[in-house]
Amino acid sequence: MQIPFFDLTRQNQILEKDFEDVFKKFLERGKAILADEVLTFEKNFAGYTSSKYCLSCANATDALEMALSAMKIGHGDEVIVPAFGWVSVVSAVLSVGAKPVFVDVMHDGNMDPQLIEQKITQRTKAVLIIHLYGHPREVREIRTLCKGRNIRLIEDCAQAHGARVGGTHVGNFGDVGVFSFYPTKNLGAMGDAGAIVTNDEEIYLQILKMRDYGRNDKGAFILPGRNSRMDELQAAILNVKLPLLDDWIARRRSIASQFNNVLGSYIKEDESVWYKYVLTTEHRSAVINQLKKAGIETGIYYPFQLDQLPFYQTGKSPMVIAQKLSQTTLSLPLFPELTNEEISYICEELKKLELRNL
Ligand SMILES: Cc1ncc(COP(=O)(O)O)c(C=O)c1O
């Protein structure tokens, strides 16, 4: 059996008729930018996340940059970021002229709250966390830490659509939550797209202008902006998919729980939205090769540390866990359209490896 790591064509086939309708409507309306579909998506996604405001934009990397700018974070400021995860958190901080200060992560890939305090200085303006792989753990603890010190909290929810902690959707713990709708995400567009959620009116009003060349509702350019807008087609695709997200998450959880039964992960099925199912092994290459021979494709998220990027190195890395994860993690195929037969086959092949997860 050949099992791909991810296959968007399966979802496209299921939704083909809906997408054809979307395109037909788009052709009839003739409106491509900041029109009905975008406004509908923003309203629906704000509703889905129970956030006061949602602003769509071109991608999550832009969203991070705009969030930092809207909070007036820039030259001379420090932003605490995880030493492991996706590169956008570092590039966004650097692009506004601030300094990323790295904190090591825990075994699940999320920033270790116990290590944050020692990195706080007079210059610390924000903590930027990633809910890596869709596990939003420790966010309440980090929020308390930030609130007590008047430090902003930005949640990178690019991998955590639909994740809730104590009933609250991620993105509402911090000042801002940032989402990516890159096509492989739990909620994905057909190209690049992103969004920001916030309950802070001032931040909302800033980003509302910033994403549209810095223009206000009268057409005057009142702040330095950019062009970062989600287009109508992407919004229309997301409007088709959003009502299906909870069912897809349920399916992801069911698949993860079957992998957990074999591997014994400490992350319980409902503690995550399972953007990725990650396991760690000291024998990564051998495991990847063995699964490959069995026809199972795997991925590595991620084979690098953020504190060791070639364009922004911080010297020899003291980030022990980040380093370990970059060398030992691998991800199994996990997407809602995997068939039951494929899932059972993966489980059987995992049993042969006699692995245990973290
Ligand atoms: C954690 C995280 N942050 C940010 C991003 C960037 O998202 P985008 O590609 O929409 O800019 C991604 C996408 O891969 C991500 O996984």
The ligand as a Gaussian input file, in Angstrom:
#p B3LYP/6-31G(d) Opt

LIG

0 1
 C        3.316000      27.870000      13.348000
 C        3.253000      28.611000      12.049000
 N        3.343000      29.944000      12.057000
 C        3.278000      30.668000      10.921000
 C        3.128000      30.039000       9.715000
 C        3.138000      30.870000       8.469000
 O        1.926000      30.816000       7.803000
 P        1.804000      31.426000       6.349000
 O        2.381000      30.420000       5.419000
 O        0.329000      31.601000       6.160000
 O        2.528000      32.724000       6.338000
 C        3.009000      28.652000       9.648000
 C        2.846000      27.979000       8.348000
 O        3.429000      27.010000       8.016000
 C        3.088000      27.916000      10.845000
 O        3.002000      26.581000      10.852000

